[in-house]
């Protein structure tokens, strides 16, 4: 039980960051006004409108995306037994990008706007399915084959996506870029409910297979000898991991390396056991994305930097540090 | 081969094992008597580890069957088999950050429900397992900080906590110095005498096999060459046949053969 304090601290920090995210913006609210707006009996006030229609969905979306990407990272790292695995390495982003570019070429802008999320989701999951299919055919026993195929597939699809975008009218490239750089500005109530639903489905399943995931770390033979149905657990973990990450990519674009940073940070604090790790990773990931989004939309004046860029700015040095230290 | 009246717990029935496009073990039949220590020995790539994986239900047979207490092992669920049979692979790999107790606790997994909550009985069984391998004092230490011999003892504690009657061990003494090899094998012998576990282990060192096993199974090219008590199996003739080297065998005062290789 001595391992609970990190979770309590992380949850408190997350709460604090969320409050900061609600207060901060082009129009800053005071904590007192936030309290009034939340408890006000007059729902017509402009500040309540700003809160409930703009900031609350955005902060909630950031929390959900951070949590889902982190859970997905934990699951994928468990399945591949590689702590450097990240959902993005399965080529999800490139798949979503390619699907969106094709959508923009084929459909008119209004229709494309409506179809954006489902099409990006389909592109991301189809890419992951393709990566799994391609790596299953290999005789290689290397656990990293999935990631290697994923990186290659991602690079190939990215090239195809750019090729299509460059040969299309110039606004296609620009819009596809905006949609895929991890901008949380477009998140409303609908997106929050989709992400919330994904979390409600994925989190209990991930928690449920937590013990089995722990045992998978001992190797397939040992896990099987301990009564774990290795293939089923692995498929289930990959399926929910991919669904969660694809949902995030479809709604928020590429917020790379949250799924790498948060689980590794959490692992240092609570050790490798899945259940505490899943909880703490989700908290860390949510904090990271809310913080990145809040800084992105307040710290640079009129310029709003996408959360994806800020997370990547922190994530890349961290990734290099992990590679060098380990 | 001897036809003992001992109860049999694990049987290979014209078992053919292999990997896609390659047969390693061809139509092998033999039985492992309950309550004894059996050593599988033979040259590299003779199929010892493949046979062990086949016996542990980790490798589906191409033909034939493995019977656990008379029933086809592949007709039973992974969990049901795990409560009665346990395999320790050659290299136990644990993620960093697990304590000795946490690792041993995973042995209780096949006995738990899907939530995996630990009961006071589980805690007691784990504590006893740690005491049996002499690691009670190190229960809260991190596994990666232990010596090679101690690590092997943690894995044995996990296997003990699993409470399976049959223990399959793949080269339990690899990477250990002679003193620790003896220590681990003494412990394994004790699991047999004190807890009545049936043990099947792959060993490379013929002298250790002779000293610690009740029965020795000698294999070559995926086939069973000889099977019986150490003194019957580990003879200069059989060693020459299987390993292709000359050996002298002296029977020590305690009746254990001592093999000296002459090349």
Interface residues (C-beta under 8 A of the other chain):
Chain A: X139 X208 X210 X211 X214 X215 X217 X218 X219 X220 X221 X222 X224 X225 X226 X227 X228 X229 X267 X271 X272 X273
Chain B: X20 X53 X56 X57 X58 X78 X79 X81 X82 X83 X85 X86 X87 X88 X89 X91 X92 X93 X94 X95 X96 X97 X98 X102 X106 X107 X109 X110 X112 X114 X115 X116 X162
